[in-house]
Amino acid sequence: MMKSFIGGVHPDDGKIYAKDKAIETLAVPEEVVIPMSQHFGAPCTPTVKVGDHVKKGQLIGTSDAFLHADIHASTSGDVIKVAPMPHNMMVKCMSVVIKSDGLDEWADGLPEEHDWNQLDSKEIIDLIKRAGVVGCGGATFPAHVKLTPNKPVDVFIVNGAECEPYLTADYRGMLECSDRLVTGVQICMKALGVKTAYIGVEDNKPEAVKVLKEAFTGIEGVSVEALPTKYPQGAEKMLIKAVTGREVEPGGLPMNVGCVVSNVGTVLAITDAVCHGIPFIERITTVTGDCIKEPKNLLVRIGTSYQACVDYCGGFSKQPDRVISGGPMMGLAQFSLDVPIAKGASGITCLSAEKCEVGEESPCIRCGRCVVACPMGLIPSQLSIFSERSAWEKCMEYGVMNCVECGSCVYTCPAKRNIVQYIRNAKGQCKALQAAAKAKTEAQKAKAETSLKDTIQRM
């Protein structure tokens, strides 16, 4: 067992702000704005209209696409708007706005109790799908798809590293919800048909390691691993390397090496879905940073505004330079607090200019620090230069699609280059070129088939 990986960096983890703050439940807001895109895959289509009365847990958005996750009402009330609304990952997104009736009533039949021991893997997967569970670590991949890999797997890994600076939602979840985590791990193992599981936790969280080792005592095949604290330890490929020694090839998926990885929050949501039939309508979110008066870990209903979360924490102690959805390494800066908590919202990080350390970008000096830091073994500096020059084929040649966008390169860059942004742009351009090439090939194939048919008919 390697317990480490190449590259990586050691930023100030900022956990001190919220790590000792027990989870508090935020009251149901008067209004929730629930986006129809909260997952990796096709957006959902609203199944309700203005004037409809909905109840907590009721389905309000779905899709026929294979890769999607159903959306549910997070409280009871009246639908007052179905329209594009501000979103934390895009400018606007089709959303369902519900005005709470103050009753917070469950939809008929919910909660629905099940004994997971009596369920087979297909029944477990169906309950997870119906609940709309997605990855809570930020990728938001539909959980029911991840738990039905099309290749044999023999290891399930729980990502408890929470390497992203400032965020402590998973840490508090491990401490306060360890019983649900134990159940969820066993459910996932049964769904996958595996006998081995690891819970990877960075060693800067000794209390979590202790609590989990006690909680999993007597659970066969499950091991809690304390891993060296190094960012991005929580990235799937890094975590797999650390706990199993297996390496996912460039462009490959965890299942290619027999592994499936899920975040702590995802496993907790799976427990709720399978044991109680509860849809994914709330999550633990950290509100933190040196600009927040009282940093907290909150249990928040999906659709609650960032503003409401910040207000509950006492508001700003000083004007933030950045309000980030997620953490400072991989999160996205927001231009407004008028955006809703979505399924992937692990944190709201509010930082002053002193903490951001944003400098003016200058040309690459070829120092190589980004190369040393890159956990994927890439040459980020060269990729950024290729992207600047629109050399998309060179970007592909240098493995741009293998970048995990962890931001280690930006953190180490003395020239303050926005390397990740260059790479993200290059990825988008390369995907567009690949799609265009595929469309051209298919069109040529269709034309050839049509020509052949015409020839045969004339014979």
C-alpha positions as CSV (number, residue, x, y, z in Angstrom):
1,M,0.0,0.0,0.0
2,M,1.7,3.2,-1.2
3,K,-0.4,5.8,0.8
4,S,0.9,8.6,-1.5
5,F,1.2,9.8,-5.1
6,I,3.5,11.8,-7.2
7,G,3.3,15.6,-7.1
8,G,0.9,17.5,-5.0
9,V,1.2,20.6,-2.8
10,H,0.7,21.6,0.8
11,P,-1.5,24.7,1.0
12,D,-2.7,26.2,4.3
13,D,-5.7,23.9,4.9
14,G,-7.8,26.6,6.7
15,K,-9.7,23.8,8.6
16,I,-9.3,25.7,11.9
17,Y,-12.3,28.0,11.1
18,A,-15.0,25.3,11.1
19,K,-13.6,21.9,12.0
20,D,-14.8,22.0,15.6
21,K,-18.3,23.4,14.7
22,A,-21.0,20.7,15.1
23,I,-23.5,20.4,12.3
24,E,-26.4,22.9,12.7
25,T,-29.7,22.5,10.8
26,L,-30.7,25.6,8.9
27,A,-34.4,26.4,9.0
28,V,-36.4,25.8,5.9
29,P,-36.4,29.1,3.9
30,E,-39.5,30.9,2.8
31,E,-38.6,30.1,-0.8
32,V,-36.4,27.5,-2.5
33,V,-34.9,27.7,-6.0
34,I,-34.3,24.2,-7.3
35,P,-32.1,23.9,-10.4
36,M,-32.9,21.2,-13.0
37,S,-29.2,20.7,-13.5
38,Q,-27.4,19.5,-10.3
39,H,-25.6,16.6,-11.7
40,F,-23.1,15.4,-14.4
41,G,-25.2,14.5,-17.4
42,A,-28.4,15.7,-19.1
43,P,-30.4,18.4,-17.3
44,C,-33.9,17.4,-16.1
45,T,-37.1,18.7,-17.4
46,P,-39.6,20.1,-14.9
47,T,-42.6,17.9,-14.2
48,V,-44.5,20.6,-12.4
49,K,-46.0,24.0,-13.4
50,V,-46.8,27.3,-11.8
51,G,-49.7,26.9,-9.4
52,D,-49.0,23.3,-8.5
53,H,-48.8,22.4,-4.8
54,V,-45.9,20.1,-4.1
55,K,-44.8,18.2,-1.0
56,K,-41.3,17.5,0.4
57,G,-39.6,14.6,-1.5
58,Q,-42.0,14.9,-4.5
59,L,-40.5,14.4,-8.0
60,I,-40.3,17.8,-9.8
61,G,-37.7,17.1,-12.5
62,T,-36.6,14.1,-14.5
63,S,-35.1,13.1,-17.9
64,D,-35.2,10.1,-20.3
65,A,-31.4,10.4,-20.6
66,F,-29.3,7.5,-19.2
67,L,-27.0,9.9,-17.4
68,H,-29.1,12.0,-15.1
69,A,-30.4,12.3,-11.5
70,D,-34.0,13.0,-10.6
71,I,-34.8,16.3,-8.8
72,H,-37.2,16.5,-5.8
73,A,-38.9,19.2,-3.9
74,S,-37.0,20.1,-0.7
75,T,-40.1,21.4,1.1
76,S,-43.8,21.6,0.7
77,G,-45.5,24.6,-0.9
78,D,-46.7,26.2,-4.1
79,V,-44.7,26.4,-7.4
80,I,-44.5,30.1,-8.1
81,K,-42.1,30.1,-11.0
82,V,-40.6,27.7,-13.6
83,A,-37.9,29.7,-15.4
84,P,-34.1,30.1,-15.8
85,M,-32.6,31.3,-12.6
86,P,-29.1,32.2,-11.4
87,H,-26.9,29.1,-10.8
88,N,-23.6,28.6,-9.0
89,M,-22.0,26.7,-12.0
90,M,-23.5,28.6,-14.9
91,V,-25.1,31.9,-15.6
92,K,-28.6,30.6,-15.4
93,C,-30.4,27.3,-15.3
94,M,-34.0,26.2,-15.7
95,S,-35.3,26.0,-12.1
96,V,-38.5,25.4,-10.1
97,V,-39.2,28.0,-7.5
98,I,-41.3,26.9,-4.5
99,K,-42.8,29.2,-1.9
100,S,-42.9,27.3,1.3
101,D,-46.3,26.7,3.1
102,G,-44.5,26.4,6.4
103,L,-45.8,22.8,6.9
104,D,-42.8,21.0,5.4
105,E,-45.1,18.0,4.7
106,W,-43.7,14.8,3.2
107,A,-45.1,13.5,-0.1
108,D,-47.4,10.5,0.3
109,G,-45.5,7.3,1.2
110,L,-42.4,9.1,2.5
111,P,-40.4,8.2,4.4
112,E,-40.5,4.5,3.3
113,E,-38.6,2.1,5.6
114,H,-36.6,-0.7,4.2
115,D,-34.3,-3.4,5.6
116,W,-31.3,-3.2,3.3
117,N,-30.2,-6.7,4.3
118,Q,-33.3,-8.0,2.6
119,L,-32.8,-6.1,-0.6
120,D,-30.8,-7.4,-3.6
121,S,-28.4,-5.3,-5.6
122,K,-31.0,-4.3,-8.2
123,E,-33.5,-3.1,-5.6
124,I,-30.7,-1.1,-3.9
125,I,-29.7,0.6,-7.1
126,D,-33.3,1.4,-8.0
127,L,-33.8,3.1,-4.6
128,I,-30.7,5.2,-5.1
129,K,-31.8,6.1,-8.6
130,R,-35.3,7.1,-7.4
131,A,-33.7,9.3,-4.7
132,G,-31.6,11.2,-7.2
133,V,-28.3,10.7,-5.3
134,V,-25.2,12.2,-6.9
135,G,-21.5,12.5,-5.9
136,C,-21.3,15.1,-3.1
137,G,-17.6,15.9,-3.6
138,G,-18.1,18.2,-6.5
139,A,-18.3,16.0,-9.6
140,T,-22.0,15.2,-9.0
141,F,-21.9,12.0,-11.0
142,P,-25.2,10.0,-10.6
143,A,-24.6,7.5,-7.9
144,H,-26.8,4.8,-9.4
145,V,-24.7,4.8,-12.6
146,K,-21.4,4.7,-10.6
147,L,-22.6,1.7,-8.6
148,T,-23.4,-0.3,-11.8
149,P,-20.0,-0.4,-13.5
150,N,-19.7,-2.2,-16.8
151,K,-16.5,-3.9,-15.8
152,P,-15.7,-6.2,-12.8
153,V,-14.7,-4.4,-9.6
154,D,-13.5,-5.8,-6.3
155,V,-12.8,-2.7,-4.2
156,F,-15.1,0.1,-2.9
157,I,-13.4,3.2,-1.6
158,V,-14.9,6.0,0.5
159,N,-13.3,9.3,0.0
160,G,-12.9,10.9,3.4
161,A,-9.8,12.8,2.6
162,E,-11.5,16.2,2.2
163,C,-8.2,17.6,1.0
164,E,-9.8,20.8,-0.3
165,P,-8.7,23.6,2.0
166,Y,-11.3,25.2,4.4
167,L,-14.0,22.6,3.9
168,T,-15.0,20.5,6.9
169,A,-18.5,19.1,5.9
170,D,-17.2,15.6,5.4
171,Y,-15.1,15.7,8.5
172,R,-18.2,16.6,10.6
173,G,-20.2,13.9,8.8
174,M,-17.6,11.3,9.7
175,L,-17.7,12.4,13.3
176,E,-21.4,12.8,13.8
177,C,-22.9,10.3,11.4
178,S,-20.5,7.4,11.6
179,D,-23.4,4.9,12.1
180,R,-25.0,6.0,8.9
181,L,-21.6,5.8,7.1
182,V,-21.1,2.2,8.3
183,T,-24.5,1.2,7.0
184,G,-23.9,3.1,3.7
185,V,-20.6,1.4,3.1
186,Q,-22.2,-2.1,3.6
187,I,-25.0,-1.1,1.2
188,C,-22.6,0.0,-1.5
189,M,-20.5,-3.2,-1.1
190,K,-23.6,-5.3,-1.5
191,A,-24.7,-3.3,-4.5
192,L,-21.3,-3.8,-6.1
193,G,-20.8,-7.4,-5.0
194,V,-17.4,-6.7,-3.4
195,K,-15.8,-7.9,-0.2
196,T,-13.2,-5.2,0.3
197,A,-13.6,-1.5,1.1
198,Y,-11.3,1.2,2.3
199,I,-12.1,4.5,3.9
200,G,-9.3,7.0,3.1
201,V,-8.9,9.9,5.6
202,E,-6.0,12.3,5.7
203,D,-3.9,12.1,8.9
204,N,-4.7,15.8,9.7
205,K,-8.1,14.4,10.9
206,P,-7.0,12.0,13.7
207,E,-10.3,12.2,15.6
208,A,-12.1,11.1,12.4
209,V,-9.7,8.2,12.0
210,K,-10.3,7.1,15.6
211,V,-14.1,7.4,15.4
212,L,-14.3,5.5,12.1
213,K,-11.9,2.7,13.3
214,E,-14.2,2.2,16.3
215,A,-17.3,2.4,14.2
216,F,-16.1,-0.2,11.7
217,T,-14.8,-2.6,14.3
218,G,-16.2,-6.1,13.5
219,I,-17.3,-5.1,9.9
220,E,-15.5,-7.7,7.7
221,G,-13.5,-6.5,4.8
222,V,-13.5,-2.8,5.7
223,S,-10.3,-0.9,6.5
224,V,-9.9,2.7,7.7
225,E,-6.6,4.2,6.3
226,A,-4.9,7.3,7.6
227,L,-3.2,8.9,4.6
228,P,-0.4,11.5,4.4
229,T,-1.9,15.0,4.2
230,K,-1.1,16.3,0.7
231,Y,-3.4,18.0,-1.8
232,P,-5.1,16.6,-4.0
233,Q,-5.2,13.4,-1.9
234,G,-9.0,13.3,-2.4
235,A,-8.9,13.1,-6.2
236,E,-10.1,9.7,-7.3
237,K,-7.0,8.6,-9.1
238,M,-4.7,9.8,-6.3
239,L,-6.9,8.1,-3.6
240,I,-6.9,4.8,-5.5
241,K,-3.1,4.9,-5.9
242,A,-2.7,5.7,-2.2
243,V,-4.9,2.9,-0.7
244,T,-4.5,0.1,-3.3
245,G,-1.3,0.9,-5.2
246,R,-3.2,0.6,-8.4
247,E,-2.7,3.2,-11.1
248,V,-5.5,4.4,-13.4
249,E,-4.1,4.9,-16.9
250,P,-4.3,8.3,-18.6
251,G,-7.9,8.8,-19.8
252,G,-9.1,5.7,-17.8
253,L,-11.7,5.3,-15.2
254,P,-11.5,3.8,-11.6
255,M,-13.4,0.8,-12.7
256,N,-10.6,0.0,-15.2
257,V,-8.5,-1.0,-12.1
258,G,-11.4,-2.7,-10.3
259,C,-12.4,0.3,-8.0
260,V,-15.4,2.5,-7.4
261,V,-14.9,5.6,-5.3
262,S,-17.7,7.6,-3.5
263,N,-17.6,10.6,-1.2
264,V,-18.6,10.6,2.4
265,G,-21.7,12.8,1.8
266,T,-22.7,10.5,-1.1
267,V,-22.6,7.4,1.1
268,L,-24.7,9.2,3.8
269,A,-27.3,10.1,1.2
270,I,-27.3,6.5,-0.1
271,T,-28.1,5.3,3.5
272,D,-31.1,7.7,3.6
273,A,-32.3,6.6,0.2
274,V,-32.1,2.9,0.7
275,C,-33.1,2.6,4.4
276,H,-35.7,5.3,4.4
277,G,-36.6,6.1,0.8
278,I,-35.6,9.7,1.4
279,P,-34.7,11.6,-1.8
280,F,-31.6,13.8,-1.9
281,I,-33.1,17.1,-0.7
282,E,-30.5,18.3,1.8
283,R,-26.8,18.2,2.4
284,I,-24.0,19.3,4.8
285,T,-22.4,22.5,3.6
286,T,-19.5,24.4,5.2
287,V,-19.8,28.2,5.3
288,T,-16.3,29.4,6.2
289,G,-13.4,31.7,5.5
290,D,-11.7,34.7,7.2
291,C,-14.6,37.0,6.2
292,I,-17.4,35.0,7.9
293,K,-18.3,36.1,11.4
294,E,-19.2,32.6,12.7
295,P,-18.1,29.8,10.4
296,K,-20.3,26.8,10.6
297,N,-21.2,23.4,9.1
298,L,-24.9,23.5,8.1
299,L,-27.4,20.9,7.1
300,V,-29.2,22.8,4.3
301,R,-32.2,22.1,2.1
302,I,-31.4,22.1,-1.6
303,G,-32.6,25.4,-3.1
304,T,-31.6,27.6,-0.1
305,S,-29.8,30.7,-1.2
306,Y,-26.1,31.3,-0.4
307,Q,-27.3,34.6,1.1
308,A,-29.4,32.8,3.7
309,C,-26.5,30.5,4.6
310,V,-24.1,33.5,5.1
311,D,-26.7,35.4,7.1
312,Y,-27.2,32.5,9.4
313,C,-23.5,32.6,10.1
314,G,-23.7,36.2,11.2
315,G,-22.9,37.7,7.8
316,F,-19.5,39.1,6.8
317,S,-16.9,40.3,9.3
318,K,-15.2,42.2,6.5
319,Q,-15.7,42.6,2.8
320,P,-14.6,39.4,1.0
321,D,-12.4,39.6,-2.1
322,R,-13.8,36.2,-3.2
323,V,-16.9,34.2,-2.5
324,I,-16.2,30.7,-3.7
325,S,-18.6,27.9,-4.3
326,G,-16.6,25.0,-2.9
327,G,-13.0,25.5,-1.8
328,P,-10.2,27.8,-3.0
329,M,-8.3,25.2,-5.1
330,M,-11.1,23.8,-7.2
331,G,-14.2,26.0,-6.4
332,L,-15.7,28.6,-8.6
333,A,-15.9,32.3,-7.7
334,Q,-19.4,33.7,-7.5
335,F,-20.6,37.2,-8.6
336,S,-23.7,37.0,-6.4
337,L,-25.1,35.4,-3.3
338,D,-28.4,35.0,-5.1
339,V,-27.6,31.4,-6.1
340,P,-29.0,28.3,-4.6
341,I,-27.4,25.4,-2.7
342,A,-27.3,22.5,-5.1
343,K,-26.4,18.8,-4.5
344,G,-22.7,19.4,-5.2
345,A,-22.4,22.4,-2.9
346,S,-19.8,21.2,-0.4
347,G,-19.0,24.7,0.9
348,I,-19.2,28.5,0.6
349,T,-15.7,29.9,1.2
350,C,-15.4,33.7,1.7
351,L,-11.9,35.0,1.6
352,S,-10.2,38.4,2.0
353,A,-7.7,39.7,-0.5
354,E,-4.9,38.7,1.9
355,K,-6.0,35.1,1.8
356,C,-6.5,35.1,-2.0
357,E,-3.0,36.3,-2.9
358,V,-4.1,37.2,-6.4
359,G,-1.2,38.8,-8.4
360,E,-0.9,40.0,-12.0
361,E,-0.3,37.3,-14.5
362,S,3.0,37.4,-16.4
363,P,4.7,35.2,-19.0
364,C,5.8,31.7,-18.1
365,I,9.4,31.6,-16.8
366,R,9.9,27.9,-17.4
367,C,10.8,27.2,-13.7
368,G,9.1,23.8,-13.8
369,R,7.4,24.1,-10.4
370,C,4.0,23.2,-12.0
371,V,5.6,20.1,-13.5
372,V,6.8,18.9,-10.1
373,A,3.4,19.7,-8.5
374,C,1.2,18.0,-11.1
375,P,-0.2,14.7,-9.7
376,M,-1.0,13.5,-13.2
377,G,2.6,13.9,-14.5
378,L,1.7,16.6,-17.1
379,I,3.5,19.7,-18.2
380,P,0.9,22.4,-17.2
381,S,3.0,25.3,-18.3
382,Q,3.3,24.0,-21.8
383,L,-0.4,23.2,-22.0
384,S,-1.2,26.8,-20.9
385,I,1.1,28.2,-23.7
386,F,-0.5,25.9,-26.3
387,S,-4.0,27.0,-25.2
388,E,-2.9,30.7,-25.4
389,R,-1.9,30.0,-29.0
390,S,-5.0,28.0,-29.9
391,A,-2.8,25.0,-30.6
392,W,-5.5,22.4,-29.8
393,E,-3.8,19.5,-31.5
394,K,-0.7,20.1,-29.4
395,C,-2.9,20.2,-26.3
396,M,-4.3,16.8,-27.1
397,E,-0.8,15.5,-27.8
398,Y,0.4,16.7,-24.4
399,G,-2.5,15.0,-22.6
400,V,-4.7,17.9,-21.8
401,M,-7.8,15.7,-21.3
402,N,-6.0,13.9,-18.4
403,C,-5.8,17.0,-16.3
404,V,-8.0,16.7,-13.1
405,E,-8.0,20.6,-12.7
406,C,-6.8,20.3,-9.1
407,G,-5.1,23.7,-9.3
408,S,-1.8,22.5,-7.9
409,C,0.0,24.2,-10.8
410,V,-1.6,27.5,-10.2
411,Y,-0.7,27.3,-6.5
412,T,3.0,26.9,-7.2
413,C,3.3,29.3,-10.2
414,P,5.4,32.3,-9.4
415,A,4.2,34.0,-12.6
416,K,0.6,33.8,-11.3
417,R,-0.6,32.3,-14.5
418,N,-4.2,31.1,-14.7
419,I,-3.1,27.7,-15.9
420,V,-6.3,25.8,-15.0
421,Q,-8.4,28.3,-16.9
422,Y,-6.2,27.9,-20.0
423,I,-6.6,24.1,-19.7
424,R,-10.3,24.2,-19.2
425,N,-10.6,26.3,-22.3
426,A,-8.4,23.9,-24.2
427,K,-10.5,20.9,-23.0
428,G,-13.6,22.6,-24.3
429,Q,-12.0,23.3,-27.7
430,C,-10.6,19.8,-28.0
431,K,-14.0,18.3,-27.2
432,A,-15.6,20.4,-29.8
433,L,-13.0,19.4,-32.4
434,Q,-13.5,15.7,-31.5
435,A,-17.3,16.1,-31.8
436,A,-17.0,17.8,-35.1
437,A,-14.6,15.1,-36.4
438,K,-17.0,12.4,-35.2
439,A,-19.9,14.1,-36.9
440,K,-18.0,14.4,-40.1
441,T,-17.0,10.7,-40.1
442,E,-20.6,9.7,-39.4
443,A,-21.9,11.9,-42.2
444,Q,-19.4,10.5,-44.7
445,K,-20.4,7.0,-43.6
446,A,-24.0,7.8,-44.1
447,K,-23.3,9.3,-47.5
448,A,-21.4,6.2,-48.5
449,E,-24.2,3.9,-47.4
450,T,-26.7,6.0,-49.3
451,S,-24.6,5.9,-52.4
452,L,-24.2,2.2,-52.1
453,K,-27.9,1.7,-51.8
454,D,-28.5,3.9,-54.9
455,T,-26.0,1.9,-56.9
456,I,-27.6,-1.4,-55.9
457,Q,-31.1,-0.1,-56.8
458,R,-29.9,0.9,-60.3
459,M,-28.4,-2.5,-60.9
